[in-house]
Amino acid sequence: MSVVLLLIAFSIVVAAGFLVAFIWSVRSGQYDDEYGHSVRILFQDDAPVATPPVSPPVESEKSELKT
């Protein structure tokens, strides 16, 4: 039983160490993306905007266009 308690205590210490390392790396800027912003526009795939179909002019509009 004492070995289980020792392993639980050791795992808590290791987890706390990883938490401290993660917080330190976030605060020191390890996860800042300085390169992606400058290159993002080169790889941005925007879907082309579909234009609505043009309908043929109505008979009354045809006569107005000819005059």
DSSP file (Angstrom, degrees, kcal/mol; ACC not computed):
  #  RESIDUE AA STRUCTURE BP1 BP2  ACC     N-H-->O    O-->H-N    N-H-->O    O-->H-N    TCO  KAPPA ALPHA  PHI   PSI    X-CA   Y-CA   Z-CA
    1    1 A M     >        0   0    0      0, 0.0     4,-1.8     0, 0.0     5,-0.2   0.000 360.0 360.0 360.0 -33.4    0.0    0.0    0.0
    2    2 A S  H  >  +     0   0    0      1,-0.2     4,-2.0     2,-0.2     5,-0.1   0.820 360.0  56.9 -68.7 -28.4    2.9    2.3    0.7
    3    3 A V  H  > S+     0   0    0      2,-0.2     4,-2.5     1,-0.2    -1,-0.2   0.892 105.0  51.5 -68.8 -38.4    4.2    1.9   -2.8
    4    4 A V  H  > S+     0   0    0      2,-0.2     4,-2.3     1,-0.2    -2,-0.2   0.917 110.7  47.7 -63.9 -43.6    0.8    3.0   -4.3
    5    5 A L  H  X S+     0   0    0     -4,-1.8     4,-2.3     2,-0.2    -1,-0.2   0.879 111.4  51.4 -64.9 -37.0    0.9    6.2   -2.1
    6    6 A L  H  X S+     0   0    0     -4,-2.0     4,-2.4     2,-0.2    -2,-0.2   0.916 110.9  47.9 -65.3 -43.0    4.5    6.8   -3.2
    7    7 A L  H  X S+     0   0    0     -4,-2.5     4,-2.4     2,-0.2    -2,-0.2   0.878 111.2  50.6 -66.2 -38.2    3.6    6.5   -6.9
    8    8 A I  H  X S+     0   0    0     -4,-2.3     4,-2.0     2,-0.2    -2,-0.2   0.928 112.1  47.1 -64.2 -44.8    0.6    8.8   -6.5
    9    9 A A  H  X S+     0   0    0     -4,-2.3     4,-2.0     1,-0.2    -2,-0.2   0.909 113.0  49.3 -63.4 -41.8    2.8   11.4   -4.8
   10   10 A F  H  X S+     0   0    0     -4,-2.4     4,-2.3     1,-0.2    -1,-0.2   0.892 110.2  50.6 -65.0 -39.9    5.4   11.0   -7.5
   11   11 A S  H  X S+     0   0    0     -4,-2.4     4,-2.5     1,-0.2    -1,-0.2   0.862 108.9  51.6 -67.9 -34.9    2.8   11.4  -10.3
   12   12 A I  H  X S+     0   0    0     -4,-2.0     4,-2.3     2,-0.2    -1,-0.2   0.897 110.4  49.0 -66.9 -39.6    1.5   14.6   -8.7
   13   13 A V  H  X S+     0   0    0     -4,-2.0     4,-2.0     2,-0.2    -2,-0.2   0.915 112.8  47.3 -65.3 -42.7    5.0   16.0   -8.5
   14   14 A V  H  X S+     0   0    0     -4,-2.3     4,-2.3     2,-0.2    -2,-0.2   0.920 112.4  49.4 -65.4 -43.3    5.6   15.1  -12.2
   15   15 A A  H  X S+     0   0    0     -4,-2.5     4,-2.2     1,-0.2    -2,-0.2   0.894 110.7  50.2 -63.0 -39.9    2.2   16.6  -13.2
   16   16 A A  H  X S+     0   0    0     -4,-2.3     4,-2.4     2,-0.2    -1,-0.2   0.878 108.8  53.1 -65.4 -36.6    3.0   19.8  -11.3
   17   17 A G  H  X S+     0   0    0     -4,-2.0     4,-2.3     2,-0.2    -2,-0.2   0.917 109.6  47.3 -63.8 -43.2    6.3   20.0  -13.0
   18   18 A F  H  X S+     0   0    0     -4,-2.3     4,-2.4     2,-0.2    -2,-0.2   0.884 111.3  51.9 -65.4 -37.6    4.7   19.7  -16.4
   19   19 A L  H  X S+     0   0    0     -4,-2.2     4,-2.5     2,-0.2    -2,-0.2   0.922 110.7  47.2 -63.7 -43.8    2.2   22.4  -15.5
   20   20 A V  H  X S+     0   0    0     -4,-2.4     4,-2.4     1,-0.2    -2,-0.2   0.909 112.5  49.8 -64.2 -41.8    4.9   24.8  -14.4
   21   21 A A  H  X S+     0   0    0     -4,-2.3     4,-2.2     2,-0.2    -2,-0.2   0.893 111.5  49.1 -64.7 -38.9    6.9   24.1  -17.6
   22   22 A F  H  X S+     0   0    0     -4,-2.4     4,-2.2     2,-0.2    -2,-0.2   0.933 111.9  47.4 -66.0 -45.8    3.8   24.7  -19.7
   23   23 A I  H  X S+     0   0    0     -4,-2.5     4,-2.3     1,-0.2    -2,-0.2   0.906 112.6  50.6 -62.7 -41.0    2.9   28.0  -17.9
   24   24 A W  H  X S+     0   0    0     -4,-2.4     4,-1.8     1,-0.2    -1,-0.2   0.914 110.4  49.1 -62.7 -42.4    6.6   29.1  -18.2
   25   25 A S  H  <>S+     0   0    0     -4,-2.2     5,-2.5     1,-0.2     6,-0.4   0.864 111.5  49.0 -69.0 -34.4    6.6   28.4  -22.0
   26   26 A V  H ><5S+     0   0    0     -4,-2.2     3,-1.0     1,-0.2    -1,-0.2   0.924 113.3  46.7 -68.3 -43.4    3.4   30.2  -22.6
   27   27 A R  H 3<5S+     0   0    0     -4,-2.3    -2,-0.2     1,-0.2    -1,-0.2   0.791 109.3  54.5 -70.3 -26.9    4.5   33.3  -20.7
   28   28 A S  T 3<5S-     0   0    0     -4,-1.8    -1,-0.2    -5,-0.2    -2,-0.2   0.488 118.7-107.8 -88.0  -0.8    7.9   33.3  -22.4
   29   29 A G  T X 5S+     0   0    0     -3,-1.0     3,-1.2    -4,-0.4    -3,-0.2   0.701  71.7 140.5  90.9  19.9    6.4   33.4  -25.9
   30   30 A Q  T 3 <S+     0   0    0     -5,-2.5    -4,-0.2     1,-0.2    -5,-0.1   0.786  76.9  45.9 -66.0 -26.2    7.1   29.9  -27.1
   31   31 A Y  T 3  S+     0   0    0     -6,-0.4     2,-0.3    -5,-0.2    -1,-0.2   0.295  81.2 121.7-102.6   9.8    3.7   29.6  -28.7
   32   32 A D    <   -     0   0    0     -3,-1.2     2,-1.0     1,-0.1     3,-0.2  -0.563  56.8-142.7 -72.7 134.4    3.7   33.0  -30.4
   33   33 A D        +     0   0    0     -2,-0.3     4,-0.5     1,-0.2    -1,-0.1  -0.785  36.9 155.2-102.2  91.6    3.2   32.6  -34.2
   34   34 A E  S    S+     0   0    0     -2,-1.0     4,-0.4     2,-0.1    -1,-0.2   0.720  73.1  47.1 -88.2 -22.7    5.4   35.3  -35.7
   35   35 A Y  S  > S+     0   0    0     -3,-0.2     4,-1.0     2,-0.1     3,-0.4   0.835 100.8  62.9 -88.2 -35.6    5.9   33.5  -39.1
   36   36 A G  H  > S+     0   0    0      1,-0.2     4,-1.8     2,-0.2     3,-0.3   0.824  96.0  57.9 -64.7 -34.2    2.4   32.5  -39.9
   37   37 A H  H  4 S+     0   0    0     -4,-0.5     4,-0.5     1,-0.2    -1,-0.2   0.876 107.2  47.5 -65.7 -36.4    0.9   36.0  -40.1
   38   38 A S  H  4 S+     0   0    0     -3,-0.4    -1,-0.2    -4,-0.4    -2,-0.2   0.727 121.2  35.7 -78.6 -19.5    3.4   37.1  -42.8
   39   39 A V  H >X S+     0   0    0     -4,-1.0     3,-1.2    -3,-0.3     4,-0.9   0.564  92.1  88.9-107.9 -12.4    2.8   34.0  -44.9
   40   40 A R  G >< S+     0   0    0     -4,-1.8     3,-0.6     1,-0.3     4,-0.5   0.841  83.6  57.1 -59.6 -35.7   -0.9   33.3  -44.3
   41   41 A I  G 34 S+     0   0    0     -4,-0.5     3,-0.4     1,-0.2    -1,-0.3   0.791 101.4  57.9 -68.1 -25.8   -2.0   35.5  -47.2
   42   42 A L  G <4 S+     0   0    0     -3,-1.2    -1,-0.2     1,-0.2    -2,-0.2   0.797 114.8  35.0 -73.4 -27.4    0.1   33.5  -49.6
   43   43 A F  S << S+     0   0    0     -4,-0.9     2,-0.6    -3,-0.6    -1,-0.2   0.268  83.7 123.7-110.9  10.1   -1.7   30.2  -48.8
   44   44 A Q        -     0   0    0     -4,-0.5     2,-0.9    -3,-0.4    -3,-0.0  -0.626  45.7-159.1 -78.4 120.0   -5.2   31.6  -48.1
   45   45 A D        -     0   0    0     -2,-0.6     2,-0.4     2,-0.0    -1,-0.1  -0.805  11.8-176.0-103.2  93.7   -7.7   29.7  -50.4
   46   46 A D        -     0   0    0     -2,-0.9     3,-0.1     1,-0.0    -2,-0.0  -0.724  28.6-119.2 -87.9 137.5  -10.8   31.9  -50.8
   47   47 A A        -     0   0    0     -2,-0.4    -1,-0.0     1,-0.1     2,-0.0  -0.543  37.6-103.3 -71.5 138.5  -13.6   30.4  -52.7
   48   48 A P        -     0   0    0      0, 0.0     2,-0.5     0, 0.0    -1,-0.1  -0.365  35.8-112.1 -64.6 142.9  -14.4   32.5  -55.7
   49   49 A V        -     0   0    0      1,-0.1     2,-0.4    -3,-0.1    -3,-0.0  -0.626  29.6-129.5 -78.5 125.6  -17.6   34.6  -55.3
   50   50 A A        -     0   0    0     -2,-0.5    -1,-0.1    -3,-0.0    -3,-0.0  -0.601  17.5-142.8 -78.1 129.7  -20.3   33.4  -57.6
   51   51 A T        -     0   0    0     -2,-0.4     3,-0.1     1,-0.1    -1,-0.0  -0.715  25.0-106.5 -90.5 143.5  -21.9   36.1  -59.6
   52   52 A P        -     0   0    0      0, 0.0    -1,-0.1     0, 0.0     2,-0.0  -0.370  43.3 -97.3 -67.2 147.5  -25.6   35.9  -60.3
   53   53 A P        -     0   0    0      0, 0.0     2,-0.6     0, 0.0    -3,-0.0  -0.346  35.0-120.5 -66.1 146.0  -26.6   34.9  -63.8
   54   54 A V        -     0   0    0     -3,-0.1    -3,-0.0    -2,-0.0     0, 0.0  -0.762  24.5-143.3 -90.0 124.3  -27.5   37.8  -66.1
   55   55 A S        -     0   0    0     -2,-0.6     3,-0.1     1,-0.1    -1,-0.0  -0.620  24.1-104.8 -86.5 147.0  -31.0   37.5  -67.5
   56   56 A P        -     0   0    0      0, 0.0    -1,-0.1     0, 0.0     0, 0.0  -0.357  47.7 -92.1 -66.5 150.4  -31.7   38.5  -71.0
   57   57 A P        -     0   0    0      0, 0.0     2,-0.1     0, 0.0     5,-0.0  -0.290  40.3-113.8 -66.1 148.5  -33.5   41.9  -71.4
   58   58 A V    >>  -     0   0    0      1,-0.1     4,-2.0    -3,-0.1     3,-0.6  -0.372  32.6-101.9 -76.1 160.2  -37.3   41.9  -71.6
   59   59 A E  H 3> S+     0   0    0      1,-0.3     4,-1.8     2,-0.2     5,-0.2   0.856 123.0  52.5 -55.3 -39.5  -39.0   43.0  -74.8
   60   60 A S  H 3> S+     0   0    0      1,-0.2     4,-1.3     2,-0.2    -1,-0.3   0.867 109.8  48.9 -67.5 -33.5  -39.8   46.5  -73.4
   61   61 A E  H <> S+     0   0    0     -3,-0.6     4,-2.0     2,-0.2    -2,-0.2   0.844 106.4  57.3 -72.9 -32.6  -36.2   46.9  -72.5
   62   62 A K  H  X S+     0   0    0     -4,-2.0     4,-1.7     1,-0.2    -2,-0.2   0.917 106.6  48.1 -63.0 -42.9  -35.0   45.9  -75.9
   63   63 A S  H  X S+     0   0    0     -4,-1.8     4,-1.1     1,-0.2    -1,-0.2   0.859 111.1  51.2 -67.6 -33.2  -37.1   48.6  -77.6
   64   64 A E  H  < S+     0   0    0     -4,-1.3    -1,-0.2     1,-0.2    -2,-0.2   0.855 108.7  51.8 -70.1 -34.1  -35.7   51.2  -75.1
   65   65 A L  H  < S+     0   0    0     -4,-2.0    -2,-0.2     1,-0.2    -1,-0.2   0.851 107.0  52.8 -71.6 -33.3  -32.1   50.1  -75.9
   66   66 A K  H  <        0   0    0     -4,-1.7    -1,-0.2     1,-0.2    -2,-0.2   0.797 360.0 360.0 -73.4 -28.2  -32.6   50.4  -79.7
   67   67 A T     <        0   0    0     -4,-1.1    -1,-0.2    -5,-0.1    -2,-0.2   0.472 360.0 360.0 -86.6 360.0  -33.9   54.0  -79.6
